[in-house]
């Protein structure tokens, strides 16, 4: 199926990183009609990144974790129980 128009996608196999100024950078591609047009980094403050993380966790809470061995973040792993002092 051919995709038309403008789209934004994560750059495959590229990590989210700190930019050296205390901001988080998410590498993105800008595509037009399915063809790469340019690189487009999404830059967020730490607070914005935390808020986006919280929103994503909330949305994903009802969805099963995708099995990617060794790559599932702790917040997506099943809770086995909690032990601690009370």
N, CA, C and O of each residue as an XYZ file, in Angstrom:
344
protein
N       0.843     -1.176      0.000
C       0.000      0.000      0.000
C       0.887      1.238      0.000
O       1.820      1.335      0.798
N       0.610      2.160     -0.866
C       1.392      3.386     -0.981
C       0.861      4.441     -0.016
O      -0.347      4.637      0.114
N       1.776      5.103      0.644
C       1.380      6.184      1.557
C       1.631      7.515      0.874
O       2.688      7.737      0.285
N       0.652      8.393      0.960
C       0.805      9.699      0.336
C       0.743     10.785      1.386
O       0.183     10.599      2.466
N       1.324     11.916      1.055
C       1.324     13.050      1.961
C       2.525     13.034      2.890
O       3.445     12.232      2.730
N       2.497     13.929      3.855
C       3.583     14.076      4.825
C       3.381     13.136      6.002
O       2.261     12.951      6.478
N       4.483     12.541      6.469
C       4.459     11.657      7.636
C       5.735     11.865      8.435
O       6.766     12.272      7.899
N       5.645     11.577      9.730
C       6.808     11.618     10.615
C       6.962     10.233     11.226
O       5.992      9.660     11.723
N       8.186      9.687     11.191
C       8.480      8.364     11.733
C       9.725      8.431     12.599
O      10.605      9.262     12.376
N       9.794      7.540     13.600
C      11.048      7.359     14.341
C      12.097      6.818     13.395
O      11.780      6.036     12.499
N      13.347      7.224     13.582
C      14.451      6.667     12.805
C      14.725      5.266     13.350
O      15.010      5.123     14.539
N      14.645      4.233     12.513
C      14.853      2.868     12.998
C      16.238      2.677     13.618
O      17.235      3.204     13.126
N      16.272      1.917     14.703
C      17.523      1.535     15.363
C      18.367      2.723     15.813
O      19.593      2.623     15.877
N      17.729      3.834     16.122
C      18.437      5.013     16.612
C      17.892      5.369     17.987
O      16.682      5.488     18.175
N      18.790      5.537     18.939
C      18.394      5.767     20.328
C      17.987      7.217     20.581
O      18.474      8.147     19.939
N      17.090      7.370     21.524
C      16.787      8.684     22.085
C      17.985      9.064     22.947
O      18.564      8.202     23.607
N      18.370     10.352     22.952
C      19.588     10.744     23.668
C      19.448     12.134     24.283
O      18.518     12.884     23.985
N      20.409     12.447     25.152
C      20.530     13.802     25.700
C      21.310     14.637     24.693
O      22.216     14.123     24.037
N      20.972     15.914     24.562
C      21.635     16.752     23.565
C      22.837     17.524     24.106
O      23.454     18.285     23.361
N      23.182     17.349     25.371
C      24.305     18.073     25.952
C      23.893     19.370     26.623
O      24.692     19.989     27.325
N      22.656     19.783     26.414
C      22.130     20.992     27.046
C      20.966     20.665     27.971
O      20.161     21.536     28.303
N      20.882     19.398     28.388
C      19.832     18.991     29.315
C      18.493     18.725     28.663
O      17.464     18.699     29.338
N      18.499     18.528     27.357
C      17.259     18.241     26.642
C      17.349     16.862     25.995
O      18.433     16.385     25.661
N      16.197     16.238     25.825
C      16.102     14.911     25.224
C      15.828     15.087     23.731
O      14.988     15.893     23.333
N      16.550     14.322     22.916
C      16.360     14.394     21.470
C      15.868     13.047     20.951
O      16.480     12.009     21.202
N      14.753     13.083     20.222
C      14.178     11.895     19.589
C      14.404     12.040     18.080
O      13.808     12.918     17.456
N      15.253     11.195     17.484
C      15.505     11.301     16.045
C      14.275     10.869     15.236
O      13.738      9.779     15.436
N      13.847     11.727     14.335
C      12.681     11.455     13.497
C      13.037     11.664     12.030
O      13.984     12.379     11.702
N      12.271     11.037     11.165
C      12.361     11.274      9.729
C      11.086     11.952      9.275
O       9.992     11.598      9.716
N      11.228     12.919      8.399
C      10.092     13.529      7.733
C      10.005     12.890      6.351
O      10.950     12.953      5.565
N       8.863     12.276      6.065
C       8.656     11.596      4.786
C       7.579     12.316      3.991
O       6.620     12.846      4.553
N       7.751     12.327      2.691
C       6.709     12.848      1.810
C       6.424     11.780      0.769
O       7.312     11.346      0.036
N       5.173     11.372      0.721
C       4.742     10.303     -0.190
C       5.592      9.047     -0.022
O       5.916      8.371     -0.998
N       5.958      8.736      1.249
C       6.708      7.533      1.559
C       8.200      7.634      1.338
O       8.915      6.668      1.605
N       8.701      8.758      0.862
C      10.130      8.950      0.600
C      10.735      9.895      1.634
O      10.119     10.884      2.031
N      11.970      9.565      2.065
C      12.671     10.398      3.048
C      12.853     11.805      2.492
O      13.347     11.987      1.379
N      12.450     12.790      3.277
C      12.597     14.190      2.882
C      13.697     14.850      3.698
O      14.547     15.550      3.147
N      13.684     14.628      5.028
C      14.732     15.200      5.875
C      14.699     14.562      7.256
O      13.718     13.930      7.646
N      15.800     14.743      7.988
C      15.849     14.356      9.394
C      15.168     15.452     10.191
O      15.255     16.632      9.853
N      14.487     15.045     11.257
C      13.700     15.993     12.026
C      13.767     15.615     13.497
O      12.931     14.840     13.962
N      14.740     16.138     14.251
C      14.823     15.769     15.663
C      13.722     16.448     16.484
O      13.473     17.646     16.348
N      13.078     15.664     17.328
C      12.130     16.204     18.299
C      12.923     16.452     19.571
O      13.479     15.514     20.144
N      12.984     17.693     20.020
C      13.754     18.052     21.207
C      12.795     18.446     22.316
O      11.934     19.307     22.131
N      12.952     17.802     23.482
C      12.068     18.011     24.625
C      12.881     18.359     25.858
O      13.996     17.867     26.035
N      12.321     19.207     26.710
C      12.936     19.412     28.019
C      12.754     18.130     28.819
O      11.954     17.271     28.447
N      13.487     17.998     29.910
C      13.335     16.813     30.759
C      11.894     16.698     31.253
O      11.345     15.598     31.308
N      11.280     17.824     31.611
C       9.893     17.809     32.092
C       8.936     17.361     30.984
O       8.016     16.582     31.236
N       9.151     17.850     29.765
C       8.302     17.439     28.643
C       8.473     15.948     28.345
O       7.499     15.254     28.053
N       9.713     15.459     28.420
C       9.971     14.038     28.186
C       9.301     13.183     29.258
O       8.734     12.134     28.950
N       9.364     13.625     30.515
C       8.701     12.896     31.605
C       7.192     12.859     31.389
O       6.560     11.825     31.605
N       6.613     13.978     30.965
C       5.176     14.046     30.740
C       4.774     13.130     29.581
O       3.768     12.426     29.668
N       5.557     13.139     28.496
C       5.287     12.248     27.373
C       5.414     10.792     27.809
O       4.596      9.955     27.427
N       6.433     10.488     28.606
C       6.619      9.132     29.128
C       5.390      8.702     29.931
O       4.897      7.587     29.762
N       4.902      9.573     30.794
C       3.721      9.253     31.606
C       2.502      9.010     30.719
O       1.742      8.071     30.952
N       2.316      9.851     29.708
C       1.179      9.673     28.808
C       1.280      8.362     28.033
O       0.281      7.662     27.867
N       2.479      8.026     27.558
C       2.663      6.769     26.834
C       2.406      5.572     27.740
O       1.770      4.604     27.324
N       2.898      5.632     28.977
C       2.654      4.535     29.926
C       1.162      4.366     30.177
O       0.662      3.243     30.237
N       0.452      5.479     30.324
C      -0.989      5.429     30.561
C      -1.701      4.769     29.381
O      -2.561      3.912     29.581
N      -1.353      5.157     28.167
C      -1.985      4.594     26.975
C      -1.637      3.116     26.817
O      -2.497      2.305     26.472
N      -0.368      2.767     27.070
C       0.083      1.391     26.881
C      -0.325      0.455     28.008
O      -0.199     -0.762     27.874
N      -0.810      1.001     29.117
C      -1.151      0.191     30.282
C      -2.141     -0.914     29.947
O      -2.059     -2.007     30.510
N      -3.072     -0.649     29.045
C      -4.087     -1.648     28.716
C      -3.666     -2.553     27.556
O      -4.389     -3.486     27.207
N      -2.509     -2.286     26.962
C      -2.034     -3.100     25.840
C      -0.965     -4.070     26.318
O      -0.168     -3.726     27.191
N      -0.935     -5.276     25.761
C       0.122     -6.217     26.156
C       1.483     -5.724     25.681
O       1.602     -5.109     24.621
N       2.503     -6.001     26.481
C       3.864     -5.626     26.102
C       4.286     -6.434     24.881
O       3.996     -7.627     24.789
N       4.954     -5.798     23.965
C       5.467     -6.483     22.782
C       6.742     -7.209     23.189
O       7.659     -6.584     23.721
N       6.818     -8.516     22.952
C       7.982     -9.277     23.413
C       9.243     -8.968     22.610
O       9.444     -9.504     21.521
N      10.078     -8.112     23.153
C      11.385     -7.815     22.577
C      12.413     -8.185     23.633
O      12.743     -7.358     24.483
N      12.925     -9.408     23.598
C      13.821     -9.881     24.658
C      14.944     -8.893     24.957
O      15.663     -8.442     24.066
N      15.066     -8.575     26.244
C      16.120     -7.680     26.684
C      15.863     -6.216     26.420
O      16.682     -5.373     26.787
N      14.733     -5.886     25.787
C      14.469     -4.496     25.437
C      13.180     -3.954     26.047
O      12.833     -2.797     25.812
N      12.469     -4.758     26.820
C      11.232     -4.293     27.434
C      11.588     -3.461     28.662
O      12.255     -3.968     29.565
N      11.165     -2.205     28.721
C      11.481     -1.388     29.888
C      10.790     -1.917     31.142
O       9.745     -2.563     31.058
N      11.378     -1.642     32.295
C      10.841     -2.135     33.561
C       9.373     -1.778     33.752
O       8.615     -2.574     34.307
N       8.960     -0.598     33.304
C       7.576     -0.180     33.517
C       6.584     -1.008     32.701
O       5.381     -0.931     32.948
N       7.062     -1.802     31.729
C       6.189     -2.653     30.918
C       6.255     -4.114     31.325
O       5.529     -4.940     30.772
N       7.121     -4.451     32.292
C       7.240     -5.835     32.744
C       6.146     -6.131     33.762
O       5.776     -5.248     34.535
N       5.619     -7.360     33.780
C       4.585     -7.711     34.753
C       5.103     -7.564     36.176
O       6.262     -7.863     36.463
N       4.243     -7.105     37.049
C       4.592     -6.969     38.461
C       4.380     -8.319     39.124
O       3.287     -8.881     39.047
N       5.414     -8.851     39.777
C       5.350    -10.166     40.407
C       4.865    -10.084     41.846
O       4.542    -11.110     42.445
N       4.810     -8.945     42.379
C       4.475     -8.769     43.786
C       5.445     -7.775     44.381
O       6.460     -7.440     43.772
N       5.139     -7.322     45.532
C       5.963     -6.296     46.127
C       6.316     -6.707     47.539
O       5.449     -7.117     48.311
N       7.560     -6.600     47.868
C       7.976     -6.841     49.248
C       8.680     -5.598     49.743
O       9.347     -4.899     48.980
N       8.531     -5.339     50.990
C       9.174     -4.154     51.543
C       8.798     -3.984     52.989
O       7.971     -4.713     53.535
N       9.416     -3.020     53.582
C       9.115     -2.763     54.997
C       7.874     -1.915     55.101
O       7.581     -1.120     54.208
N       7.164     -2.073     56.154
C       5.910     -1.358     56.268
C       5.799     -0.539     57.414
O       4.774      0.114     57.609
